[in-house]
Amino acid sequence: MAEEVSNKQVLFQDFVTGFPKESDMVLSTGTIRLKVPEGSKAVLVKNLYLSCDPYMRIRMTKGAPDDFSPYIPGSPITGFGVAKVLNSGHPDFKEGDLIWGIIGWEDFTLISEPETVFKIKYTDVPLSYYTGILGMTGLTAYAGFYEVCTPKKGEYIFVSAASGAVGQLVGQFAKLSGCYVVGSAGSSEKVDLLKSKFGFDDAFNYKEEPDLNVALKRYFPEGIDIYFENVGGSMLDAVLANMRLHGRIVVCGMISQYNLEKPEGVHNLMYLITKRIQMKGFEVFDHFSSYPKFLEVTRQYVKEGKIVYVEDTVEGLESAPAALIGIFTGRNVGKQVVVVSHE
Amino acid sequence: MAEEVSNKQVLFQDFVTGFPKESDMVLSTGTIRLKVPEGSKAVLVKNLYLSCDPYMRIRMTKGAPDDFSPYIPGSPITGFGVAKVLNSGHPDFKEGDLIWGIIGWEDFTLISEPETVFKIKYTDVPLSYYTGILGMTGLTAYAGFYEVCTPKKGEYIFVSAASGAVGQLVGQFAKLSGCYVVGSAGSSEKVDLLKSKFGFDDAFNYKEEPDLNVALKRYFPEGIDIYFENVGGSMLDAVLANMRLHGRIVVCGMISQYNLEKPEGVHNLMYLITKRIQMKGFEVFDHFSSYPKFLEVTRQYVKEGKIVYVEDTVEGLESAPAALIGIFTGRNVGKQVVVVSHE
């Protein structure tokens, strides 16, 4: 039997109400054997890169709904990440394979259902990209924009939380589709990034706008055809008032609401009728079958430099709790990644 | 030139904020010639039946949006109705033809664009039915249910304002499609009607439910697949919490909100994401091309007694303002019709 080695972990402390804190997670060191149990089809992986994503806040709430199974107090946080197979009981995986999928926030994870992770075939891009642009985040932007919104050339697109991992990609897909795209973000640094680096036609800092309705009228005098919703609350109200006839809203996230005990009220839903708006909630899990097509398209864009990507990287599991909390205060610029190990 | 005859009219007084009153409309008697102007393609009709519909409140608001062009102070209220052609300058219409479409709340109306009205071909059903079940209301129920919601046999359907003109039909279409359907209404008389006459599987009086969320859990222990939204506000919040995965909400109306200066806030939109709900605003004007198919199906059901229909009828233009106000207090039972003349 293999020897036990030490396994540093980020454990979930207890269910959260309101804003999460670093102390809702705790560092701990356990042990793990670097072999899968005899006869099992599990794989044992060494974790390399972890992804910090807004939906993880939902899993910190007691009784989280449906697909967002709540974290278990005392067990490691889990999330998307990139890892290397050290030992495999599964015929599809062998030592040295790289994978991305749901892993634990720890040095090593025993994945009991390897069917749920993706094998990484292409390593001509940074491996960390599979936590984001070439992983769940990228597929979210791709499927949400192309498959839910069905954009047409020349349409007016608005993206909130636009400098975030999903938003920056939606904006670039929109430009590649011949659309006009404006993004909102929460700092002038992020607004600059949207315009100078990601090629948004325009962008604004929502914190500096006393009236979001007025701001949207300024950026969209003709109205909005597609809204890629990442924030919820008062921004959604302002958008509803500025949608065009037959507009489409894809509801990908509502990060402004996750930490509120009672979400803000949205008052302008009457516009759904008068403007015949379609509003559709969306989870990437329903679109995993599109992954191969998405990967082919997006990897090519990345290699050709037609899509750029910004990561905000911290080193070490010790830094992971603060990195996760940071995405709710907007501290990160671009995709928040935690490096567990570079190889 | 034809002689002028007297023309009783219900005039719109001035724009309304909050709840409309009978005094927002005023009876007046003008004159009209019973011939269309020389060389015009108009038709001159004698009005028979007028329809009172919730969307008319929207037209009483200054700056009503898009398709809901605001009423003009000092001019007659207009709405759907049934009329008889007295004189025609249009090749498609001749004296004696019956039509349904937008007419004035008056004895006689000069319709300047007769292309916008439908000629009534079948008179083997009560003529007043073309103000409702075989007119705009019926098409609203048909297109909203079949074309927007795409129901499947065995699905769970909830209809609010279910005894209203649209709701009673949606429920019957749902039963004819093999669905399970529950309706809400605002009196025990209406609840009885839903169960005994319209064949709803169950029904409840929302005014007697201290907690709508609890009520919906009782009637839909498995959750709701399709919600036909007629009311908005707190009912929508409760429904969102009780939808099933991939549920569909067709937003046909929000009558509880029309008379509020600021609509209620809806807090549960996060469920759009976690349950991948589609919410779609809908106006019957986009579905007029489905009218012939709808008429064929629905007229047959009516003649076979497979669909029943309840009208609440008042006599005379004098009674029209009170009848219209009544639909906002829920006074009517079934489709509210005003008889201007029986022939």
Interface residues (C-beta under 8 A of the other chain):
Chain A: I58 P65 D66 D67 F68 G232 L236 L245 V251 C252 G253 M254 Q257 K262 P263 E264 G265 V266 H267 N268 L269 M270 Y271 L272 I273 T274 K275 R276 I277 Q278 M279 K280 G281 F282 E283 D286
Chain B: I58 P65 D66 D67 F68 G232 L236 L245 V251 C252 G253 M254 Q257 K262 P263 E264 G265 V266 H267 N268 L269 M270 Y271 L272 I273 T274 K275 R276 I277 Q278 M279 K280 G281 F282 E283 D286
